[in-house]
């Protein structure tokens, strides 16, 4: 059972199988804090534990996604002489236990049952860009400003972004963004593979919601979960192991009610009715 938590830095709305998680500190441009991290994990655990929720859209309040770590928190690290994540030992661990490689900050998102969609509505800097990159799918406003942000602060690339970003956009482009920490717009990344689609600001959230709704209608719940996990586990496998695992999953899937309904819908030329 997931206990309720008072939400001070986020909002969470559920509409059937689609949830929207909004980073909400608009007075600080949704800057990241330990409290926001704690709430994000809590809400993702809540979504992952609810069999009715299949997709979580993550976005930011007002005109920003997340501008990175709050400057007041950065000053606090300086005063304390070391990094303080601002989280407690009992922080939720959604996605943990699926694979040891995923049992880390943000990497746990690979182990979630739900599909995560980033709707990057504005500035995404530092940990804000990290969060967007760890989502399974990403849509952005063409005006959104992006930066890895760590360089001018004398810090390393955050939360495994040095592993993830080259896999998303290639080593040459990733080196540019990671080493320089320069600011670019989402529009400049067209064709890079960073975003599934780059849109006008007014079109962004409706498009993400439409995409999530189409997933619910067309793709079976079991296939959605299974395929996501395959993709991320296969990043750590050789090709032969990936083929062998897909064949094992095929045997399991063909006795699942979702397969039976999918075949019936195909033969009867109608939309599937997933349980």
PAZAPA-4460 file (N, C-alpha, C; in steps of 0.05 Angstrom, whole numbers, plus 32768, in hexadecimal, padded with zeros to 4 digits):
% residues 275
    n_x    n_y    n_z   ca_x   ca_y   ca_z    c_x    c_y    c_z   seq   type   mol
   8011   7FE8   8000   8000   8000   8000   8012   8019   8000     1      X     A
   800C   802C   7FEE   801B   8045   7FEC   800E   805A   7FFD     2      X     A
   801C   8064   8011   8011   8079   8023   8010   8093   8014     3      X     A
   7FFC   80A4   801B   7FFA   80BE   800E   8010   80D0   8018     4      X     A
   8018   80E3   8008   802C   80F6   800F   8022   8112   8008     5      X     A
   8026   8125   8019   801F   8141   8013   8031   814B   7FFD     6      X     A
   8025   8154   7FE7   8035   815D   7FD0   8039   817B   7FD2     7      X     A
   8053   8183   7FD5   805A   819F   7FD7   8068   81AA   7FBE     8      X     A
   8073   8198   7FAF   8084   81A1   7F98   807B   8194   7F7D     9      X     A
   8066   8184   7F7E   805C   8176   7F66   803D   8176   7F67    10      X     A
   8032   8170   7F50   8015   816A   7F4E   8012   8150   7F3F    11      X     A
   7FFC   8141   7F45   7FF8   8127   7F3A   7FDB   8124   7F33    12      X     A
   7FD5   811F   7F1A   7FBA   811C   7F10   7FB8   8102   7F01    13      X     A
   7FA2   80F3   7F06   7F9E   80D9   7EF8   7F84   80DA   7EE8    14      X     A
   7F86   80D3   7ECF   7F6F   80D2   7EBD   7F6F   80B6   7EB1    15      X     A
   7F62   80A3   7EBF   7F61   8088   7EB6   7F7D   807C   7EB5    16      X     A
   7F87   8072   7E9E   7FA1   8065   7E9D   7FB8   8079   7E9A    17      X     A
   7FB3   8093   7E99   7FC8   80A7   7E95   7FCA   80B9   7EAD    18      X     A
   7FE2   80BC   7EB8   7FE7   80CE   7ECE   7FF9   80E5   7EC4    19      X     A
   7FF5   80FD   7ECF   8006   8113   7EC9   8013   811D   7EE3    20      X     A
   802E   811D   7EE3   803E   8125   7EFA   804A   8140   7EF3    21      X     A
   8043   8155   7F01   804D   816F   7EFB   8060   8179   7F11    22      X     A
   8079   8180   7F09   808C   818C   7F1B   8082   81A9   7F20    23      X     A
   807D   81AF   7F39   806E   81C8   7F3F   807B   81D9   7F55    24      X     A
   808F   81E7   7F4E   809A   81FC   7F5E   809D   8215   7F4C    25      X     A
   8087   821F   7F41   8089   8234   7F2D   8098   824D   7F36    26      X     A
   8096   8253   7F50   80A4   826A   7F5A   80C2   8267   7F58    27      X     A
   80CC   824E   7F56   80E9   8248   7F53   80EE   823B   7F38    28      X     A
   80DC   823E   7F25   80DF   8232   7F0A   80E2   8214   7F0C    29      X     A
   80D4   8208   7F1F   80D4   81EB   7F23   80F0   81E0   7F29    30      X     A
   8100   81F0   7F37   811B   81E7   7F3E   8119   81CE   7F50    31      X     A
   812D   81BD   7F4D   812E   81A3   7F5A   8137   81A5   7F77    32      X     A
   8129   8197   7F88   8131   8195   7FA4   812E   8178   7FAD    33      X     A
   8138   8172   7FC5   8135   8158   7FD0   8117   8151   7FD4    34      X     A
   8107   8165   7FDB   80EB   8160   7FDE   80DE   8158   7FC3    35      X     A
   80E5   8166   7FAE   80DB   815F   7F93   80E3   8143   7F8B    36      X     A
   80FC   813C   7F91   8106   8121   7F8B   80F5   810C   7F9A    37      X     A
   80F1   8112   7FB3   80E1   80FF   7FC4   80C5   80FC   7FB9    38      X     A
   80B8   8112   7FB2   809D   8111   7FA8   809C   8103   7F8D    39      X     A
   80AF   8108   7F7B   80B0   80FB   7F61   80B1   80DC   7F65    40      X     A
   80C2   80D3   7F76   80C5   80B6   7F7B   80AB   80AB   7F86    41      X     A
   80A0   80B9   7F99   8087   80B0   7FA6   8071   80AD   7F91    42      X     A
   806E   80C1   7F80   8059   80C0   7F6C   805E   80AB   7F56    43      X     A
   8076   80A7   7F4F   807C   8092   7F3B   8077   8076   7F47    44      X     A
   807D   8073   7F61   8076   805A   7F6E   8058   8056   7F70    45      X     A
   804A   806B   7F75   802D   806A   7F76   8022   8062   7F5B    46      X     A
   802C   806E   7F46   8022   8067   7F2B   802A   804B   7F24    47      X     A
   8042   8043   7F2B   804C   8028   7F23   803D   8012   7F32    48      X     A
   8032   8019   7F49   8023   8005   7F59   8006   8003   7F52    49      X     A
   7FFD   8015   7F41   7FE1   8016   7F39   7FDE   8009   7F1E    50      X     A
   7FD1   7FF1   7F1C   7FCF   7FE3   7F03   7FBE   7FF2   7EEE    51      X     A
   7FAF   8006   7EF6   7F9F   8015   7EE3   7FB0   802A   7ED4    52      X     A
   7FC6   8033   7EE0   7FD6   8048   7ED4   7FEB   803B   7EC2    53      X     A
   7FEC   8044   7EA9   7FFF   8038   7E96   8014   804C   7E8D    54      X     A
   800E   8066   7E8E   8021   807A   7E84   8021   8092   7E97    55      X     A
   8038   809D   7E9C   803B   80B5   7EAC   8048   80CB   7E9B    56      X     A
   803B   80E1   7E98   8046   80F9   7E8A   8052   810A   7E9F    57      X     A
   806C   8112   7E9B   807A   8123   7EAE   807F   813E   7EA1    58      X     A
   8075   8154   7EAD   8078   816E   7EA2   807D   8182   7EB9    59      X     A
   8080   819C   7EB2   8085   81B0   7EC6   806F   81C5   7EC6    60      X     A
   806B   81D2   7EDD   8057   81E7   7EE0   8060   8200   7ED1    61      X     A
   804C   820E   7EC7   8051   8227   7EB9   8063   8223   7EA1    62      X     A
   8078   8233   7E9E   8088   8233   7E85   80A3   8226   7E88    63      X     A
   80A7   8216   7E9D   80C1   8209   7EA1   80BC   81EB   7EA7    64      X     A
   80CF   81DB   7E9E   80CE   81BE   7EA6   80DC   81BC   7EC1    65      X     A
   80F6   81C0   7EC2   8105   81C0   7EDC   8120   81CD   7ED6    66      X     A
   8126   81E2   7EE3   813F   81F1   7EDD   8157   81E5   7EEC    67      X     A
   8155   81CE   7EF7   816B   81C1   7F04   816A   81C5   7F22    68      X     A
   8180   81BF   7F30   8181   81C1   7F4D   817C   81DE   7F56    69      X     A
   816C   81E1   7F6B   8166   81FB   7F76   8181   8208   7F7F    70      X     A
   8184   8221   7F78   819D   822F   7F7F   81A1   8230   7F9D    71      X     A
   818C   8231   7FAD   818F   8231   7FCA   819A   8217   7FD4    72      X     A
   8192   8201   7FC6   819C   81E6   7FCD   81BA   81E5   7FC6    73      X     A
   81C1   81F0   7FAF   81DE   81F0   7FA7   81EF   81FF   7FBC    74      X     A
   81E4   8215   7FC5   81F3   8224   7FDA   81F5   8214   7FF4    75      X     A
   81E0   8205   7FFA   81E0   81F4   8011   81F6   81DF   8010    76      X     A
   81F9   81D3   7FF8   820F   81BF   7FF5   822A   81CC   7FFB    77      X     A
   822D   81E5   7FF2   8247   81F3   7FF7   824C   81F7   8014    78      X     A
   8237   81FF   8022   8239   8204   803F   823F   81EA   804E    79      X     A
   8233   81D4   8045   8237   81BA   8053   8251   81AC   804B    80      X     A
   825D   81B6   8036   8276   81AA   802E   8273   818F   8020    81      X     A
   825B   818A   8015   8257   8170   8007   823A   816F   7FFD    82      X     A
   8235   815B   7FED   821B   8158   7FE0   8207   814D   7FF4    83      X     A
   81F0   815A   7FF5   81D9   8151   8006   81C1   814E   7FF3    84      X     A
   81B8   8135   7FEE   81A1   8132   7FDC   8187   813D   7FE6    85      X     A
   8185   8141   8000   816D   814C   800C   8156   8138   800D    86      X     A
   815D   811E   800C   8149   8109   800E   814F   80F8   8026    87      X     A
   813A   80EA   8030   813D   80D9   8047   8141   80BC   803F    88      X     A
   8149   80AC   8052   814F   8090   804D   8137   8080   8044    89      X     A
   811F   8089   804B   8107   807A   8044   80FA   8084   802A    90      X     A
   8109   8091   8019   80FF   8099   7FFF   80F5   8081   7FEF    91      X     A
   80E0   8085   7FE0   80D4   806F   7FD0   80E8   8066   7FBB    92      X     A
   80E7   804C   7FB5   80FA   8040   7FA1   80EA   8032   7F8B    93      X     A
   80DB   8041   7F7B   80CC   8034   7F65   80E0   802A   7F50    94      X     A
   80DA   8013   7F44   80EB   8009   7F2F   8104   7FFA   7F39    95      X     A
   8109   7FFB   7F53   8120   7FED   7F5E   811A   7FCF   7F5F    96      X     A
   812F   7FBF   7F5E   812C   7FA2   7F60   8127   7F94   7F45    97      X     A
   8123   7FA3   7F30   811F   7F97   7F15   8139   7F8D   7F0A    98      X     A
   814D   7F9E   7F0B   8169   7F98   7F02   817C   7FA9   7F13    99      X     A
   8192   7F9E   7F1B   81A4   7FAD   7F2C   81AE   7FC6   7F1F   100      X     A
   81B0   7FC6   7F04   81B9   7FDE   7EF6   81A6   7FF5   7EF9   101      X     A
   818D   7FEF   7EFF   8179   8005   7F01   8175   800F   7F1E   102      X     A
   8183   8004   7F31   817E   800B   7F4D   818F   8023   7F55   103      X     A
   818A   8039   7F47   8198   8052   7F4C   8185   8069   7F46   104      X     A
   818D   8081   7F4F   817D   8099   7F49   8178   809B   7F2B   105      X     A
   8160   80A0   7F23   8156   80A4   7F08   8158   808B   7EF7   106      X     A
   816D   807B   7EF9   816D   8061   7EEB   8156   804F   7EF2   107      X     A
   814B   8053   7F0A   8134   8043   7F13   811C   8046   7F00   108      X     A
   811C   805C   7EF1   8105   8061   7EDF   8104   804C   7EC9   109      X     A
   811B   803F   7EC3   811C   802A   7EAF   810D   8011   7EB9   110      X     A
   810B   800E   7ED3   80FE   7FF6   7EDF   80E0   7FFA   7EE5   111      X     A
   80D5   8011   7EDF   80B9   8016   7EE4   80A7   8006   7ED1   112      X     A
   8090   7FFE   7EDA   807C   7FF2   7EC9   806F   8006   7EB6   113      X     A
   806B   801E   7EC0   805E   8033   7EB1   8071   803F   7E9C   114      X     A
   8066   8048   7E86   8076   8058   7E73   8076   8075   7E7B   115      X     A
   808D   8081   7E7A   8090   809E   7E82   8094   80AE   7E69   116      X     A
   8085   80C5   7E68   8088   80D7   7E51   808F   80F3   7E5C   117      X     A
   80A5   80FE   7E54   80AD   8119   7E5B   80A0   812C   7E48   118      X     A
   8091   8140   7E53   8086   8156   7E43   8096   816F   7E4C   119      X     A
   80AC   8174   7E3E   80BF   8189   7E46   80B4   81A4   7E3B   120      X     A
   80A6   81B2   7E4D   8098   81CA   7E46   80A9   81E4   7E48   121      X     A
   80C1   81E1   7E53   80D2   81F9   7E56   80ED   81F0   7E5F   122      X     A
   80FC   8202   7E6C   8117   81FD   7E73   811B   81E2   7E81   123      X     A
   812F   81D3   7E78   8137   81BA   7E85   8155   81BB   7E88   124      X     A
   815E   81BF   7EA0   817A   81C2   7EA5   8183   81AF   7EBA   125      X     A
   819C   81A5   7EB8   81A7   8194   7ECC   8196   817C   7ED1   126      X     A
   818D   8178   7EEA   817D   8161   7EF2   8162   8162   7EE3   127      X     A
   8159   8179   7EDB   8140   817A   7ECB   8144   816D   7EB0   128      X     A
   815B   8171   7EA3   8160   8163   7E8A   8165   8146   7E8F   129      X     A
   8171   813F   7EA6   8175   8123   7EAD   815A   8114   7EAE   130      X     A
   8147   8120   7EBD   812D   8114   7EC0   8120   810F   7EA5   131      X     A
   8121   8123   7E94   8114   8120   7E79   8121   810A   7E6A   132      X     A
   813C   8108   7E6B   814A   80F3   7E5C   8144   80D7   7E65   133      X     A
   813F   80D4   7E7F   8138   80B9   7E8A   811C   80B1   7E84   134      X     A
   810B   80C3   7E7B   80F0   80BB   7E73   80F2   80AA   7E59   135      X     A
   80DE   8099   7E55   80DE   8087   7E3F   80DA   8096   7E24   136      X     A
   80C9   80AA   7E25   80C3   80BA   7E0D   80C4   80D8   7E15   137      X     A
   80CB   80E8   7E01   80CE   8105   7E07   80C2   8116   7DF1   138      X     A
   80B2   8129   7DF9   80A8   813E   7DE7   80AF   8159   7DF3   139      X     A
   80B4   816C   7DE2   80BE   8186   7DEC   80B2   819D   7DDD   140      X     A
   80AE   81B4   7DEC   80A9   81CD   7DDF   80C2   81D6   7DD0   141      X     A
   80BF   81E0   7DB8   80D6   81E7   7DA8   80E6   81FE   7DB5   142      X     A
   80D9   820D   7DC7   80E6   8223   7DD5   80F5   821B   7DEE   143      X     A
   80F2   8202   7DF7   80FE   81F9   7E10   811C   81FB   7E0F   144      X     A
   8128   8207   7E23   8145   8209   7E25   8151   81F2   7E35   145      X     A
   8166   81E6   7E2B   8172   81CE   7E36   8190   81D3   7E3C   146      X     A
   8199   81C8   7E53   81B5   81C9   7E59   81BC   81B3   7E6E   147      X     A
   81D3   81A7   7E6B   81DC   8194   7E80   81E4   81A3   7E99   148      X     A
   81ED   81BB   7E97   81F0   81CF   7EAD   8207   81CA   7EC1   149      X     A
   8212   81B2   7EC2   8225   81AC   7ED7   8240   81B9   7ED4   150      X     A
   8249   81BE   7EBB   8264   81C8   7EB5   826B   81E2   7EC4   151      X     A
   825A   81F7   7EC1   8261   8210   7ECF   8262   820E   7EED   152      X     A
   8257   81F9   7EF9   8257   81F5   7F15   826E   81E3   7F1F   153      X     A
   827F   81DA   7F0C   8295   81C9   7F13   828D   81AD   7F1C   154      X     A
   8277   81A3   7F11   826C   8189   7F18   826E   8175   7F02   155      X     A
   826B   815B   7F07   826B   8147   7EF2   824F   8145   7EE6   156      X     A
   824D   8138   7ECF   8232   8132   7EC4   8222   8123   7ED8   157      X     A
   8208   812A   7EDB   81F8   8120   7EF1   81E9   8106   7EEA   158      X     A
   81E7   80F5   7EFE   81D4   80DF   7EFE   81D6   80CD   7EE5   159      X     A
   81EF   80C8   7EDC   81F2   80B5   7EC6   81EB   80C1   7EAB   160      X     A
   81E9   80DC   7EA9   81E3   80E8   7E8F   81F9   80E3   7E7B   161      X     A
   8212   80DF   7E85   8228   80D9   7E73   8225   80BD   7E67   162      X     A
   8215   80AB   7E73   820F   8091   7E67   81F7   8093   7E55   163      X     A
   81E3   80A2   7E5D   81CA   80A2   7E4F   81CA   80B4   7E36   164      X     A
   81D4   80CD   7E38   81D1   80E0   7E22   81DF   80D6   7E09   165      X     A
   81F7   80CA   7E0A   8202   80BF   7DF1   81F1   80AA   7DE4   166      X     A
   81E2   809B   7DF4   81D0   8086   7DE9   81B7   8092   7DDB   167      X     A
   81B0   80AB   7DE3   8199   80B8   7DD8   81A0   80C8   7DBF   168      X     A
   81B7   80D6   7DBF   81BD   80E9   7DA9   81D8   80E4   7D9C   169      X     A
   81E6   80CF   7DA5   8201   80CA   7D99   8217   80D8   7DA9   170      X     A
   822F   80CD   7DA7   8245   80D6   7DB8   824E   80F2   7DB1   171      X     A
   824E   80F9   7D98   8259   8114   7D90   8247   812A   7D9B   172      X     A
   822D   8128   7D97   821B   813C   7DA1   821A   813C   7DBF   173      X     A
   821A   8124   7DCB   821A   8122   7DE9   8232   812F   7DF5   174      X     A
   824A   812B   7DE9   8262   8137   7DF3   8260   8156   7DF2   175      X     A
   8254   8160   7DDD   8251   817D   7DDA   8240   8187   7DF2   176      X     A
   8229   817B   7DF7   8217   8185   7E0C   8223   8180   7E28   177      X     A
   8230   8169   7E2C   823A   8162   7E46   8254   8172   7E4D   178      X     A
   8266   8175   7E3A   827F   8183   7E40   827C   81A1   7E41   179      X     A
   826B   81AC   7E2F   8268   81C9   7E2E   8253   81D4   7E41   180      X     A
   823F   81C3   7E48   8227   81CD   7E57   821A   81E5   7E4A   181      X     A
   821C   81E7   7E30   8210   81FE   7E23   81F2   81FC   7E22   182      X     A
   81E4   8212   7E1F   81C7   8213   7E1E   81BE   8211   7E01   183      X     A
   81AB   81FF   7DFC   819F   81FD   7DE1   8181   81FC   7DE4   184      X     A
   8173   81FF   7DCF   8156   81FC   7DCF   814E   81E1   7DC4   185      X     A
   8137   81D8   7DCC   812D   81BE   7DC2   812C   81BE   7DA3   186      X     A
   8125   81D5   7D98   8123   81D7   7D7B   813D   81D0   7D6D   187      X     A
   8153   81D7   7D7A   816E   81D1   7D6F   8174   81B4   7D6E   188      X     A
   8166   81A4   7D7E   816C   8187   7D80   815B   8177   7D6C   189      X     A
   814C   8184   7D5A   813C   8175   7D47   814D   8161   7D37   190      X     A
   8145   8149   7D36   8153   8134   7D28   8169   8126   7D38   191      X     A
   816D   812F   7D50   8182   8122   7D61   8179   8108   7D6E   192      X     A
   815F   8105   7D72   8156   80EE   7D81   8151   80F4   7D9E   193      X     A
   8155   810C   7DA7   8151   8113   7DC3   8133   8114   7DC9   194      X     A
   8123   811E   7DB6   8106   8120   7DBA   80F7   8111   7DA4   195      X     A
   80E1   8104   7DAC   80D1   80F7   7D99   80C3   810B   7D86   196      X     A
   80BC   8123   7D91   80B1   8138   7D81   80B5   8152   7D8F   197      X     A
   80B9   8167   7D7F   80BD   8182   7D89   80A6   8193   7D7F   198      X     A
   8097   81A0   7D91   807E   81AD   7D8B   807C   81CA   7D94   199      X     A
   8067   81D7   7D8B   8060   81F1   7D96   8057   81ED   7DB3   200      X     A
   805C   8200   7DC4   8056   81FD   7DE1   8039   81F5   7DE6   201      X     A
   8026   8201   7DD8   800A   81FC   7DDC   8002   81E0   7DD4   202      X     A
   8012   81D3   7DC3   800C   81B8   7DB9   8018   81A2   7DCA   203      X     A
   802A   81AA   7DDC   803B   8196   7DE9   802B   8182   7DFA   204      X     A
   801E   818C   7E0F   8010   817A   7E21   7FF9   816B   7E13   205      X     A
   7FE9   8178   7E03   7FD4   8169   7DF4   7FE0   8152   7DE3   206      X     A
   7FF7   8157   7DD7   8004   8143   7DC7   800D   812B   7DD8   207      X     A
   801A   8131   7DEF   8023   811C   7E01   800B   810B   7E0B   208      X     A
   7FF5   8119   7E12   7FDD   810B   7E1B   7FD1   80FA   7E05   209      X     A
   7FD1   8104   7DEC   7FC7   80F5   7DD5   7FD8   80DC   7DD0   210      X     A
   7FF2   80DF   7DD2   8004   80C8   7DCE   7FFF   80B3   7DE4   211      X     A
   7FFC   80BC   7DFD   7FF7   80A9   7E13   7FDD   809B   7E0F   212      X     A
   7FC8   80A9   7E05   7FAE   809D   7E01   7FAF   8088   7DEA   213      X     A
   7FBF   808E   7DD6   7FC1   807B   7DC0   7FD0   8061   7DC9   214      X     A
   7FE4   8064   7DDB   7FF1   804D   7DE6   7FDC   803B   7DF4   215      X     A
   7FCC   8048   7E05   7FB7   8039   7E14   7FA5   8029   7E01   216      X     A
   7F9D   8036   7DEB   7F8A   802A   7DD9   7F96   8014   7DC8   217      X     A
   7FAE   8018   7DBF   7FB9   8006   7DAB   7FCB   7FEF   7DB6   218      X     A
   7FD9   7FF5   7DCC   7FED   7FE3   7DD6   7FE3   7FD5   7DF0   219      X     A
   7FE7   7FBB   7DF1   7FDD   7FAD   7E09   7FED   7FB5   7E22   220      X     A
   7FE1   7FB5   7E39   7FF0   7FBC   7E52   8009   7FAA   7E55   221      X     A
   8006   7F90   7E50   801D   7F7F   7E54   8034   7F84   7E41   222      X     A
   802D   7F8A   7E27   8041   7F90   7E13   804F   7FAA   7E19   223      X     A
   8040   7FBE   7E23   804C   7FD7   7E2A   8061   7FD4   7E40   224      X     A
   805A   7FC6   7E55   806D   7FC1   7E6B   8085   7FB0   7E62   225      X     A
   807F   7F9B   7E53   8093   7F87   7E4B   80A8   7F94   7E39   226      X     A
   809E   7FA3   7E25   80B0   7FAF   7E12   80C3   7FC3   7E1E   227      X     A
   80B7   7FD4   7E30   80C8   7FE8   7E3D   80DF   7FDA   7E4C   228      X     A
   80D9   7FC5   7E5B   80EE   7FB8   7E6A   8103   7FAB   7E58   229      X     A
   80F9   7F9E   7E42   810C   7F93   7E2E   8120   7FA7   7E25   230      X     A
   8116   7FBF   7E1D   8127   7FD3   7E12   813E   7FDA   7E25   231      X     A
   8138   7FDE   7E3E   814D   7FE7   7E51   815F   7FD0   7E5A   232      X     A
   8153   7FB9   7E5E   8164   7FA2   7E65   8177   7F9B   7E4E   233      X     A
   816D   7F9E   7E36   817E   7F96   7E1E   8195   7FA9   7E1A   234      X     A
   8194   7FC1   7E27   81AC   7FD3   7E25   81C3   7FC7   7E34   235      X     A
   81BE   7FB3   7E45   81D3   7FA7   7E55   81D8   7F89   7E4D   236      X     A
   81CD   7F81   7E37   81CF   7F65   7E2D   81DE   7F64   7E12   237      X     A
   81E8   7F4D   7E0B   81F0   7F49   7DF0   81D8   7F41   7DDF   238      X     A
   81DB   7F42   7DC5   81C4   7F3E   7DB3   81B9   7F22   7DB6   239      X     A
   81CA   7F0E   7DB9   81BF   7EF3   7DBC   81AE   7EF0   7DD5   240      X     A
   81B6   7EFC   7DEB   81A6   7EFB   7E03   818B   7F09   7DFF   241      X     A
   818C   7F1F   7DF0   8173   7F2E   7DEB   8160   7F1D   7DDA   242      X     A
   816A   7F0F   7DC6   8159   7EFD   7DB6   814D   7EE7   7DC8   243      X     A
   815E   7EDB   7DD8   8154   7EC5   7DE9   813F   7ECE   7DFC   244      X     A
   8142   7EE6   7E08   812F   7EF0   7E1A   8114   7EF7   7E0C   245      X     A
   8116   7F02   7DF3   80FE   7F08   7DE4   80EE   7EEF   7DDE   246      X     A
   80FC   7ED9   7DD9   80EE   7EC0   7DD4   80E1   7EB4   7DED   247      X     A
   80EE   7EB8   7E04   80E2   7EAF   7E1D   80C9   7EC0   7E23   248      X     A
   80CB   7EDA   7E1E   80B4   7EEB   7E23   809D   7EE5   7E10   249      X     A
   80A4   7EDD   7DF7   808F   7ED6   7DE4   807F   7EBE   7DED   250      X     A
   808C   7EAA   7DF8   807E   7E93   7E02   806A   7E9A   7E18   251      X     A
   8073   7EAC   7E2A   8062   7EB5   7E40   804B   7EC6   7E36   252      X     A
   8050   7ED8   7E23   803C   7EEB   7E19   8025   7EDC   7E0B   253      X     A
   802B   7EC6   7DFD   8017   7EBA   7DED   8002   7EAB   7DFD   254      X     A
   8005   7EA9   7E17   7FF0   7E9D   7E28   7FE3   7EB3   7E39   255      X     A
   7FEA   7ECC   7E34   7FDF   7EE3   7E43   7FC5   7EEC   7E37   256      X     A
   7FB2   7EF4   7E47   7F98   7EFE   7E3C   7F9C   7F15   7E29   257      X     A
   7FB0   7F26   7E2C   7FB4   7F3C   7E19   7FB9   7F32   7DFD   258      X     A
   7FC8   7F1C   7DFA   7FCD   7F11   7DDF   7FB3   7F06   7DD3   259      X     A
   7FA4   7EF9   7DE4   7F8A   7EEE   7DDA   7F78   7F04   7DD1   260      X     A
   7F76   7F1A   7DE0   7F65   7F30   7DD8   7F70   7F3E   7DBF   261      X     A
   7F8A   7F41   7DBE   7F96   7F4D   7DA6   7F90   7F3E   7D8D   262      X     A
   7F92   7F24   7D8E   7F8C   7F13   7D76   7F6E   7F15   7D6F   263      X     A
   7F5D   7F14   7D83   7F40   7F16   7D7E   7F39   7F31   7D71   264      X     A
   7F45   7F47   7D7C   7F40   7F62   7D71   7F49   7F63   7D54   265      X     A
   7F60   7F57   7D4E   7F6B   7F57   7D32   7F58   7F48   7D20   266      X     A
   7F4F   7F31   7D28   7F3E   7F20   7D17   7F23   7F2D   7D13   267      X     A
   7F19   7F3A   7D28   7EFE   7F46   7D27   7EFF   7F63   7D1C   268      X     A
   7F16   7F6D   7D16   7F1A   7F88   7D0A   7F0D   7F9D   7D1C   269      X     A
   7F15   7F9D   7D35   7F0A   7FB0   7D49   7F21   7FB8   7D5B   270      X     A
   7F1E   7FCF   7D69   7F32   7FD7   7D7D   7F33   7FC2   7D94   271      X     A
   7F4A   7FBE   7D9F   7F4C   7FAB   7DB6   7F3F   7FB6   7DCF   272      X     A
   7F35   7FA4   7DE0   7F2A   7FAC   7DFA   7F3B   7F9F   7E0F   273      X     A
   7F4F   7FAE   7E18   7F62   7FA4   7E2C   7F55   7FA3   7E48   274      X     A
   7F5B   7F8E   7E57   7F52   7F8D   7E73   7F61   7FA1   7E84   275      X     A
***
